[in-house]
Amino acid sequence: MALSGITVIFIGHGSRRQGSNKELATLVSQFGKKHLSYRTVLCFVELAKPSFNQTILWEATREECQKVILLPVFLFSSRHVKNDIPLVISKVRQAYPNKEIICADAMKSSSSLINLARKRLQGFCTGNLEALLVVGRGSSDPDSNGEFEKIARLIFEKENFDSFHSAYVGITGPSVAEQLNLISKLRPKKLIVLPYFIFHGRLVDELNKTLQQFKKSYPWIHVEMTAHLGVDPILVEYFSEHVEKILLGDETNTLPCNNCHYRPEVADISTKVSGVKALLWSVRHLYTHSQAKPHEYPHANLKKHVLVCENIDCAEKGSKQFSRRLRKFIKNDGKQDTIKVTKTSCMGRCGEGPSLAVYPDGVWYRDVTIDDLDEIYNQHLLADKIHEKCVDDIMV
């Protein structure tokens, strides 16, 4: 039973696979059993319930709750950690200014994760012409990809492999297939593959299928895949230490906005010009505070802004071609100053893509084909006529 007035909220990404969500629930349960004086809660950003925005708001309304500590269970500082979570925190802080809300940063290259990865590698390395391939999810955020490369290198430095390689299953490169092709030319006797994922999901299964095909093509290379990081006492201890440091006033590994004295100004702006613009400013304020206010631009405003999802599901269905094709149309028609195309990470429509959205109209399209794309360009972008066949939602 919680007696301290402290609520610890674990925030997971969420998955359509209940097995992945249950893994996180197991981790939260183990943490809760170790810290009975805290109220321990689990929520998700998307694809599973309860949602993190409703959970944070509900906990803040409880009279017994005096302090809320948010623990994003994310390996890297993705869009959710940098933007979505801080935006919700900002709104809750304004509604309940008497409640202290502190959000930890993503897990990144903590020594605990390095040790957990090495634990998964135990028994695989014999030091005889062996290569290590560390596989990550991949992100449209360069900081996340850079952090992953750092982790892969740190793991290799502490082990006894002859060579190491890193690859990604989506968004960015090099892909797993590209790295396996390179590794085959180096002809190691043994290849150890470490899936750097906290939870088991579709990506781990797809990686395993790719490795099975590689084994058939290159039977002289012995291939083994370790378990994913998974739930482990090391992770429970990691989050326990994290909470203890926060309670002692150490905010070294918390989100920058926790101790940023410019944050109240951005939050105040959000009440005047809507959450969308406040979100954009929150992104920019990580780089500079001097431009974090509205100002007049010397060039003309855009007429249309197209957001194309290039996350894993949509990319597999050809969305990367969409961006290139639209830009070609725009260039050929001389519309570069009035129509802009931007690739995005997950837009929350996994399984329903390829997805794209057109603003300022607020029209979201789903299940878009190449033929549909041509119609969307000619009808919607040029003639302001919605392509009704693929409309998913209209945000007005």
Buried (B, 14 or more C-beta within 10 A) or exposed (E): EBEBBBBBBBBBBBBEBEEBBBBBBEBBBBBBEBBEEBBBBBBBBBBBEEBBBEBBBBBBEBEEBEBBBBBBBBBBBBBBBBBBBBBBBBBBBEEBEEBEBBBBBBBBBBEBBBBBBBBBBEEBBEEEBBBBBBBBBBBBBEBBBEBBBEBBBBBBEEBEBBBBBBBBBBBBEBBBBEBBBBBBEEEBEBBBBBBBBBBBBBBBEBBEEBBEEBBEEBEEBEBEBBEBBBBBEBBBBBBBEBBEBBBEEEBEBBBBBBEBEEBEBBBEBBEEEEBEEBBEBBEBBBEEBEEBEEEEEEEEEEBBBBBBBBBBBBBEBBBBBBBEBBBEBBEEEEBEEBBBBEBBBBBEBBEBBBBBBBBEBEBBBBBBBEEBBBBBBEBBBBEEEBBEEBEBEEEE
